[in-house]
Amino acid sequence: MKQSIPLPKEYKEKVRYILETTEMSNMLTEDIKKIIGFSKKVKYESEVQFWMRIMVRTIIDSIDAMIYRLRKMTQELIKLRGIETKLPPKPKKTNLRYIFKVFAVALDSTFEIKEDDEKLKDYSEARKIRNRITHPKSLADLNISLEEEYVKFADTYYWVTNCIKQLNEQSKLTRVKIKR
């Protein structure tokens, strides 16, 4: 059974923000499921491509929104908890793995994305595809392969949202029931 402990008001707000991020993830997942449903009903390749381009943008934008929330929450929690010295060394280029590592420290979580996780590579590839269709140089840039690229996007989205859920579940801070 979860233990109830009184927490300072600002800390309660931070925990609620984290839980809201999970709700946001669930809502965006439902949007993506609706896009998939519409795309399965179309008859022509041009219509399929239209829905796939919407899907690609929606997925990357959803991931970006969640990452933004992670960064914001991380900064605030680190200040609130006074744990700046526990942060891992910053790499030359901030990456998704580092963002999750710092967020895990802020949440007192054991979650970590392994350096050799293939999904990190898929995430980078998905961003390149999204950039290609957002800033096309040729007509061919607007086409999305259903077998490879579409699957990569769906897998990447579910992987990122699953990482957020795992991070929250493994956090000692979000497992505490908050007294109101």
LINFEN-V154985 format. One record per residue. N is the residue number from 1. SS is DSSP state (~ for helix, > for strand, _ for the rest). PSI is psi in whole degrees, 0 to 359 (none if undefined). OMEGA is omega in whole degrees, -180 to 180 (none if undefined). Layout:
BEGIN
N;SS;PSI;OMEGA / N;SS;PSI;OMEGA
END
This chain:
BEGIN
1;_;139;-180 / 2;_;139;-179 / 3;_;136;176 / 4;>;129;176 / 5;>;144;177 / 6;_;136;179 / 7;_;153;176 / 8;_;151;-176 / 9;~;313;-177 / 10;~;329;178 / 11;~;319;176 / 12;~;319;180 / 13;~;321;180 / 14;~;317;180 / 15;~;319;177 / 16;~;321;179 / 17;~;319;178 / 18;~;313;-180 / 19;~;326;177 / 20;~;326;178 / 21;~;321;177 / 22;~;317;177 / 23;~;318;179 / 24;~;316;178 / 25;~;316;179 / 26;~;320;180 / 27;~;316;179 / 28;~;326;176 / 29;~;320;177 / 30;~;320;176 / 31;~;315;-179 / 32;~;320;177 / 33;~;322;178 / 34;~;318;178 / 35;~;317;178 / 36;~;316;179 / 37;~;315;178 / 38;~;319;-176 / 39;~;332;179 / 40;~;342;-177 / 41;_;350;-176 / 42;_;156;-175 / 43;_;335;-173 / 44;_;147;-179 / 45;~;321;-179 / 46;~;323;177 / 47;~;322;178 / 48;~;315;180 / 49;~;321;177 / 50;~;311;-178 / 51;~;326;179 / 52;~;321;177 / 53;~;320;177 / 54;~;318;179 / 55;~;312;-179 / 56;~;312;-180 / 57;~;318;-179 / 58;~;316;-178 / 59;~;310;-178 / 60;~;320;178 / 61;~;323;177 / 62;~;316;178 / 63;~;315;179 / 64;~;320;179 / 65;~;317;180 / 66;~;320;179 / 67;~;320;177 / 68;~;315;-180 / 69;~;321;178 / 70;~;313;-179 / 71;~;314;-179 / 72;~;312;-179 / 73;~;320;180 / 74;~;311;-180 / 75;~;316;-178 / 76;~;318;179 / 77;~;321;180 / 78;~;316;177 / 79;~;313;-177 / 80;~;318;-178 / 81;~;347;180 / 82;_;44;-175 / 83;_;30;-178 / 84;~;326;-177 / 85;~;344;-179 / 86;~;357;-176 / 87;_;144;177 / 88;_;156;179 / 89;_;140;-178 / 90;_;131;178 / 91;_;169;180 / 92;_;322;180 / 93;_;121;180 / 94;_;132;-179 / 95;_;173;-176 / 96;~;320;-180 / 97;~;317;179 / 98;~;318;180 / 99;~;315;179 / 100;~;324;-180 / 101;~;316;-180 / 102;~;319;179 / 103;~;322;177 / 104;~;319;177 / 105;~;315;-178 / 106;~;326;-179 / 107;~;0;-176 / 108;_;53;-178 / 109;>;153;178 / 110;_;1;-176 / 111;_;141;176 / 112;_;139;172 / 113;_;125;-178 / 114;_;147;-178 / 115;_;328;-178 / 116;_;14;-180 / 117;_;119;-179 / 118;~;334;-178 / 119;~;335;175 / 120;~;319;178 / 121;~;318;178 / 122;~;321;178 / 123;~;315;179 / 124;~;318;178 / 125;~;320;180 / 126;~;319;178 / 127;~;322;178 / 128;~;319;179 / 129;~;315;179 / 130;~;317;178 / 131;~;323;179 / 132;~;316;-179 / 133;~;338;178 / 134;~;326;-179 / 135;_;66;-175 / 136;_;140;176 / 137;_;341;179 / 138;_;169;180 / 139;~;323;-179 / 140;~;334;-180 / 141;~;340;-178 / 142;~;351;-180 / 143;_;142;180 / 144;_;127;178 / 145;_;124;-179 / 146;~;324;-175 / 147;~;319;-176 / 148;~;300;-172 / 149;~;316;180 / 150;~;314;180 / 151;~;320;179 / 152;~;319;180 / 153;~;313;-180 / 154;~;314;179 / 155;~;318;-179 / 156;~;316;-179 / 157;~;312;-179 / 158;~;327;178 / 159;~;312;-179 / 160;~;314;-179 / 161;~;324;177 / 162;~;323;176 / 163;~;316;180 / 164;~;317;180 / 165;~;316;178 / 166;~;318;180 / 167;~;314;178 / 168;~;317;-178 / 169;~;327;-178 / 170;~;357;-179 / 171;>;135;176 / 172;_;336;-177 / 173;_;322;-177 / 174;_;351;178 / 175;_;351;-178 / 176;_;132;176 / 177;>;130;-173 / 178;>;130;172 / 179;_;136;-179 / 180;_;none;none
END
